[in-house]
């Protein structure tokens, strides 16, 4: 629970071109638009962890292809650069179907104090810088925020009580990051999923201090929206 890691996972998901040659652009747009909150939640569930087995396109009924994929990929490169400008470690990754996305990790000391969901001044400045550069590229990315903790227990609490408190804390921290993203000027309507996952889905061993530090994190997933894909089609 001591401090938190802020990860940004920028995900490239776009238009199904190769297998839908006879489908109109309007119909294709409808497929993308049909990705409901539930579908987005399922997508995020696939990406938790290293994401290597995730089929991002399948989660929204679309795959990247042709010129549209190039444009969306360029936007993901810009998202990576925005994260790096905010002193994050960022890398471009590729899912099981060849869809690119970016994962950027912010230093764990920038977000929260032990047991707190109040963002530090450094965290606010970091998120502000990231959002400013991201929005300068495009403010129609859809964002999803997922919070996590390590498995450290709370004093005078049972294991079950500590797990619940960690779950509550992760939710509060996810909400805090969401609030700062919108306070930084990003459209609130683009925050499509905000959820705390507590101790679940650790990315490192909780047996060491270094591992616990990696598990204390908030992941932000950045996905192209229907509007962004439609705009890419017109270029």
Secondary structure, 3 states (H helix, E strand, C coil): CCCCEEEEEEECCCCCCCCCCCCCHHHHHHHHHCCCHHHHHHHHHHHCCCCCCCCHHHHHCCCCCHHHHHHHHHHHHHHHHHHHHCCCEEEEEECCCCCEEEEEEECHHHCCCCCCCCCCHHHHHHHHHHHHHHHHHCCCEEEEEEEECCCCCCCCCCHHHHHHHHHHHHHHHHHHHHHHHHHCCCCHHHEEEEEECCCCCCCCCCCCHHHHHHHCEEEEEEEECHHHHHHHHCC
